[in-house]
């Protein structure tokens, strides 16, 4: 009998063939830190929302240092600030913040207020990406503030990452089950060196009938009588939801190669049953810590390393496997949630899933 929420591997189920890092998390990439600010309130408004912060190079190098980065959009029904400069310059020097659709403005303002050098701005255009939590959290409350951004930033650390109904994932739904934040990692060998690929997702998309783990049609075997489907699927014209996928690696990559890594995350999404529906915002960002750029020093960037294109395939495999497992972890760790207007979204039944896959 499974009595608590647990990650996929703790159920004895492995995705793919590659080994995972010590934490099986995006924080297995050295320097990466993750933190959450979770807002769960019932008065004066019903709130199930929050902010998740990812610091690509940790607190000590925030704003002053950068990394090569890229992105990909599978279906563009969503919002992401800062992507224009990310694509133009191919570098990232700000935090990545995940939140609700209704929190984008407040979170963007908050991170700019917290920037340590507003005069020079350090060439930064903060990344704030969203998925919609308005089914479980009052969309008219506009509850997020600079204080929540500061809390998420202050809470960032390396090591294990809290998953499920936390931070930006607090009010999210995936494949008609409660979901939220999930993470996973893979270790790969490139030219005799071992590198880590880490993925973190904020998952909020999909239909139950399409949900798969390791190719098994798990969702199709869990009926509405067994676990109810959220009533939102009975409301006409409700859009499908979205996913944000963050990919990190310590392999030395160019910005163009980071674009390529971000595109491969879509394959992991597809393996779980994501189709990039018309009403889904499917965005991926990838960054490499293999070259650290000193942005506040004069002169050229020296001693840069780049993996040859012909040797990049192991990293692609790592991204796909880690994305699939991160999505499933977001479901495994989330708990049944009652929210706005008394709406209930039920958790994935772990014992049932484990029995199917064993």
C-alpha positions as CSV (number, residue, x, y, z in Angstrom):
1,X,0.0,0.0,0.0
2,X,1.4,3.4,-1.1
3,X,0.6,5.8,1.7
4,X,2.4,9.0,0.6
5,X,3.2,10.8,-2.5
6,X,6.4,9.6,-4.1
7,X,8.5,10.1,-7.2
8,X,8.3,7.8,-10.1
9,X,11.6,6.0,-9.4
10,X,10.6,5.4,-5.8
11,X,7.7,3.3,-7.3
12,X,10.3,1.1,-9.0
13,X,9.7,2.6,-12.4
14,X,12.5,3.9,-14.6
15,X,12.2,6.1,-17.7
16,X,14.9,5.5,-20.4
17,X,18.3,3.9,-20.1
18,X,20.6,6.8,-19.0
19,X,21.7,7.2,-15.3
20,X,20.4,10.0,-13.3
21,X,22.3,12.5,-11.1
22,X,22.5,12.4,-7.3
23,X,19.2,14.3,-6.8
24,X,17.5,13.4,-10.1
25,X,16.8,17.1,-10.5
26,X,17.8,20.1,-12.5
27,X,20.0,21.1,-9.5
28,X,22.3,18.2,-10.4
29,X,23.8,20.7,-12.9
30,X,26.4,22.5,-10.7
31,X,25.5,26.0,-9.8
32,X,21.8,25.8,-10.6
33,X,19.4,26.7,-7.7
34,X,15.6,26.4,-7.4
35,X,13.2,28.0,-5.0
36,X,9.5,28.5,-4.5
37,X,7.0,30.9,-3.0
38,X,3.7,29.1,-2.6
39,X,0.4,30.9,-2.0
40,X,-2.5,28.8,-0.6
41,X,-5.2,30.9,1.0
42,X,-9.0,30.7,1.4
43,X,-9.7,34.3,2.5
44,X,-10.3,36.9,1.4
45,X,-9.8,35.1,-1.9
46,X,-9.2,31.5,-2.7
47,X,-5.7,31.3,-4.0
48,X,-3.7,28.3,-5.2
49,X,-0.8,30.0,-7.0
50,X,2.8,31.0,-6.6
51,X,6.2,31.6,-8.1
52,X,9.1,29.3,-8.9
53,X,12.6,30.8,-9.4
54,X,15.5,29.1,-11.2
55,X,18.9,30.7,-10.9
56,X,21.1,29.4,-13.8
57,X,24.4,30.3,-12.0
58,X,23.2,30.6,-8.4
59,X,22.9,33.7,-6.2
60,X,26.5,34.6,-6.3
61,X,26.6,35.2,-10.0
62,X,23.1,36.6,-10.5
63,X,23.0,39.6,-12.9
64,X,26.8,39.9,-13.1
65,X,27.4,36.7,-15.1
66,X,25.7,35.1,-18.0
67,X,25.4,31.8,-19.8
68,X,24.7,30.8,-23.4
69,X,21.0,30.0,-23.8
70,X,18.2,29.3,-26.3
71,X,14.5,28.5,-26.5
72,X,11.8,26.8,-28.6
73,X,8.1,27.3,-28.9
74,X,6.0,24.2,-29.9
75,X,2.7,26.0,-29.7
76,X,2.6,29.6,-28.8
77,X,-0.7,30.1,-26.8
78,X,1.2,31.5,-23.8
79,X,3.3,34.3,-22.5
80,X,7.0,34.6,-21.8
81,X,8.8,37.9,-21.2
82,X,12.5,38.4,-22.2
83,X,12.5,35.8,-25.0
84,X,13.2,38.5,-27.7
85,X,16.5,39.3,-26.2
86,X,17.2,35.7,-25.4
87,X,16.9,34.9,-29.1
88,X,18.7,38.0,-30.2
89,X,21.8,37.7,-28.0
90,X,21.7,34.0,-27.2
91,X,22.6,34.6,-23.6
92,X,20.8,34.5,-20.2
93,X,21.8,36.6,-17.2
94,X,18.6,36.8,-15.2
95,X,16.6,34.4,-13.2
96,X,13.9,32.3,-14.8
97,X,10.6,32.8,-13.1
98,X,7.5,30.5,-13.5
99,X,4.1,31.6,-12.4
100,X,0.4,32.0,-13.3
101,X,-0.8,33.7,-16.4
102,X,-2.3,36.3,-14.0
103,X,1.0,36.9,-12.3
104,X,3.2,37.7,-15.2
105,X,3.0,41.5,-14.8
106,X,3.6,41.5,-11.1
107,X,6.4,38.9,-11.2
108,X,8.2,40.8,-14.0
109,X,7.9,44.1,-12.1
110,X,9.1,42.3,-8.9
111,X,12.2,40.9,-10.4
112,X,13.1,44.2,-12.0
113,X,12.6,45.9,-8.6
114,X,15.0,43.3,-7.0
115,X,17.7,43.7,-9.7
116,X,20.9,44.9,-7.9
117,X,21.9,47.4,-10.6
118,X,18.9,49.1,-12.2
119,X,20.9,51.9,-13.7
120,X,23.1,49.8,-15.9
121,X,20.5,47.0,-16.1
122,X,23.4,44.6,-17.0
123,X,21.9,43.7,-20.4
124,X,19.2,41.7,-18.7
125,X,15.6,41.1,-19.8
126,X,14.1,38.8,-17.1
127,X,12.4,35.6,-18.2
128,X,9.0,35.2,-16.8
129,X,6.9,32.3,-18.2
130,X,3.4,31.2,-17.3
131,X,0.8,28.5,-17.3
132,X,-2.9,29.1,-16.4
133,X,-4.1,28.3,-12.9
134,X,-7.4,30.1,-13.0
135,X,-9.4,26.9,-12.5
136,X,-8.2,26.4,-8.9
137,X,-7.1,30.0,-8.1
138,X,-9.2,33.1,-8.2
139,X,-8.2,34.9,-11.4
140,X,-9.5,38.2,-10.3
141,X,-7.5,38.4,-7.1
142,X,-4.2,39.4,-8.8
143,X,-2.5,38.2,-5.6
144,X,1.2,37.9,-6.5
145,X,3.5,40.7,-5.4
146,X,7.2,41.6,-5.3
147,X,7.4,40.0,-1.9
148,X,6.5,36.6,-3.4
149,X,9.2,37.0,-6.0
150,X,11.7,37.9,-3.2
151,X,10.6,34.9,-1.2
152,X,11.1,32.5,-4.2
153,X,14.5,34.0,-4.9
154,X,15.6,33.9,-1.2
155,X,14.5,30.2,-1.1
156,X,16.6,29.1,-4.0
157,X,19.2,26.4,-3.3
158,X,20.9,23.5,-4.8
159,X,20.1,19.9,-3.8
160,X,16.6,18.3,-3.8
161,X,13.8,20.2,-5.4
162,X,10.3,20.3,-3.9
163,X,7.8,19.1,-6.5
164,X,4.1,18.9,-7.1
165,X,1.8,21.7,-5.7
166,X,4.4,24.2,-5.0
167,X,5.5,27.6,-6.4
168,X,4.2,28.3,-9.8
169,X,2.8,24.8,-10.0
170,X,0.5,25.2,-7.0
171,X,-2.7,25.5,-9.1
172,X,-1.8,23.4,-12.2
173,X,-3.5,20.4,-13.8
174,X,-2.0,17.9,-16.2
175,X,-3.7,15.2,-18.1
176,X,-6.8,15.8,-15.9
177,X,-4.9,15.0,-12.7
178,X,-3.4,17.4,-10.2
179,X,0.2,18.4,-11.2
180,X,2.6,21.2,-10.9
181,X,6.4,21.3,-10.6
182,X,8.5,18.3,-11.6
183,X,12.2,17.7,-12.3
184,X,14.6,15.0,-13.4
185,X,18.2,14.7,-14.7
186,X,20.4,12.5,-16.8
187,X,24.2,11.9,-17.0
188,X,25.7,11.5,-20.4
189,X,29.1,10.9,-21.9
190,X,30.5,13.3,-24.5
191,X,34.0,12.9,-25.8
192,X,35.1,11.0,-22.7
193,X,33.6,13.6,-20.3
194,X,30.5,13.1,-18.1
195,X,28.0,15.9,-18.3
196,X,24.6,16.4,-16.7
197,X,21.3,17.4,-18.3
198,X,18.6,18.6,-15.9
199,X,15.0,19.4,-16.6
200,X,12.3,21.2,-14.6
201,X,8.7,21.6,-15.8
202,X,5.6,23.4,-14.8
203,X,3.0,21.1,-16.3
204,X,-0.6,22.2,-17.0
205,X,-1.8,20.5,-20.2
206,X,-3.3,17.5,-21.8
207,X,-6.2,15.0,-21.7
208,X,-6.3,11.9,-19.6
209,X,-6.9,9.5,-22.5
210,X,-3.5,10.5,-24.0
211,X,-1.4,10.2,-20.8
212,X,1.4,7.7,-21.2
213,X,4.4,6.5,-19.1
214,X,7.0,4.5,-20.8
215,X,4.7,4.1,-23.7
216,X,1.9,2.5,-21.6
217,X,-1.5,4.2,-21.9
218,X,-1.9,4.8,-18.2
219,X,-4.5,7.5,-18.5
220,X,-6.9,5.5,-20.7
221,X,-7.1,2.8,-18.0
222,X,-8.1,5.2,-15.2
223,X,-11.8,5.8,-15.6
224,X,-13.8,8.9,-14.6
225,X,-15.7,6.6,-12.1
226,X,-12.3,5.7,-10.5
227,X,-10.9,9.2,-10.5
228,X,-13.2,12.1,-11.6
229,X,-12.1,14.4,-14.4
230,X,-12.1,18.1,-13.5
231,X,-15.4,19.8,-14.5
232,X,-13.4,22.3,-16.6
233,X,-13.5,19.7,-19.4
234,X,-17.3,20.0,-19.5
235,X,-17.1,23.8,-20.0
236,X,-17.2,24.8,-23.7
237,X,-14.1,26.7,-25.1
238,X,-11.9,26.1,-22.0
239,X,-8.4,26.0,-23.5
240,X,-6.1,23.1,-23.1
241,X,-3.4,24.6,-20.7
242,X,0.3,24.8,-21.2
243,X,3.8,23.6,-20.1
244,X,7.0,25.4,-19.5
245,X,10.2,23.2,-19.8
246,X,13.5,24.4,-18.4
247,X,16.6,22.5,-19.6
248,X,20.0,23.0,-18.0
249,X,23.4,21.4,-18.8
250,X,27.0,21.8,-17.8
251,X,28.1,20.7,-21.2
252,X,29.7,23.6,-23.0
253,X,27.3,24.6,-25.7
254,X,26.7,27.6,-28.0
255,X,23.4,29.5,-28.0
256,X,22.4,27.8,-31.2
257,X,23.0,24.4,-29.7
258,X,20.9,25.4,-26.7
259,X,18.1,26.1,-29.2
260,X,18.5,22.6,-30.5
261,X,18.4,21.2,-26.9
262,X,15.2,23.1,-26.2
263,X,13.5,21.7,-29.3
264,X,14.3,18.1,-28.2
265,X,12.3,18.7,-24.9
266,X,9.2,18.6,-27.1
267,X,9.9,14.9,-27.8
268,X,9.7,14.2,-24.1
269,X,6.4,16.1,-23.9
270,X,5.2,13.9,-26.8
271,X,6.1,10.7,-25.0
272,X,3.8,11.6,-22.2
273,X,0.9,12.4,-24.5
274,X,1.3,16.1,-25.2
275,X,0.3,17.1,-28.7
276,X,0.7,20.9,-28.7
277,X,-3.0,21.5,-29.0
278,X,-4.3,24.8,-30.4
279,X,-5.0,26.2,-26.9
280,X,-1.7,25.1,-25.3
281,X,1.4,27.2,-24.7
282,X,4.4,24.9,-25.0
283,X,7.6,26.7,-24.3
284,X,11.1,25.4,-23.6
285,X,14.3,27.3,-22.5
286,X,17.7,25.6,-22.5
287,X,20.9,27.1,-21.0
288,X,24.5,25.9,-20.7
289,X,26.7,26.6,-17.7
290,X,29.8,25.1,-19.5
291,X,30.9,28.7,-20.4
292,X,30.3,31.5,-17.8
293,X,30.3,35.0,-19.3
294,X,31.5,37.9,-17.1
295,X,29.1,40.6,-18.1
296,X,30.5,43.5,-16.0
297,X,34.1,43.3,-17.2
298,X,35.5,44.9,-20.3
299,X,37.1,42.9,-23.1
300,X,36.4,39.8,-25.1
301,X,35.1,36.5,-23.7
302,X,38.1,34.2,-23.7
303,X,38.7,30.4,-23.3
304,X,35.3,29.4,-24.6
305,X,34.6,25.7,-25.3
306,X,31.9,24.3,-27.6
307,X,30.9,20.6,-28.1
308,X,31.2,19.7,-31.7
309,X,27.8,19.2,-33.5
310,X,28.6,15.6,-34.4
311,X,29.0,14.7,-30.7
312,X,25.9,16.3,-29.3
313,X,23.5,13.4,-29.7
314,X,23.9,12.0,-26.1
315,X,22.6,15.4,-24.8
316,X,19.5,15.1,-27.0
317,X,18.8,11.7,-25.5
318,X,19.3,13.1,-22.0
319,X,16.8,15.9,-22.6
320,X,14.1,13.6,-23.9
321,X,14.3,11.1,-21.1
322,X,14.6,13.8,-18.3
323,X,11.6,15.8,-19.7
324,X,9.4,12.7,-19.7
325,X,10.3,11.8,-16.2
326,X,10.0,15.4,-14.9
327,X,6.5,15.6,-16.2
328,X,5.5,12.3,-14.5
329,X,7.2,13.4,-11.3
330,X,5.0,16.6,-11.3
331,X,2.0,14.3,-11.3
332,X,3.3,11.8,-8.8
333,X,4.2,14.4,-6.2
334,X,1.0,16.6,-6.5
335,X,-1.9,16.1,-4.1
336,X,-5.7,16.3,-4.5
337,X,-6.6,20.0,-4.3
338,X,-9.8,21.9,-3.6
339,X,-9.7,25.4,-4.8
340,X,-11.7,28.3,-6.3
341,X,-15.5,27.8,-6.3
342,X,-15.0,24.5,-4.5
343,X,-13.5,22.9,-7.6
344,X,-11.5,19.7,-7.0
345,X,-8.7,18.2,-9.0
346,X,-7.7,14.7,-8.0
347,X,-4.2,13.3,-7.6
348,X,-2.8,10.5,-9.8
349,X,-3.5,7.2,-8.1
350,X,0.1,5.9,-7.6
351,X,-0.6,2.4,-6.5
352,X,-2.8,1.9,-9.6
353,X,-0.1,3.3,-11.8
354,X,2.6,1.2,-10.2
355,X,0.6,-2.0,-10.7
356,X,0.1,-1.2,-14.4
357,X,3.7,-0.5,-15.1
358,X,5.3,-3.3,-13.0
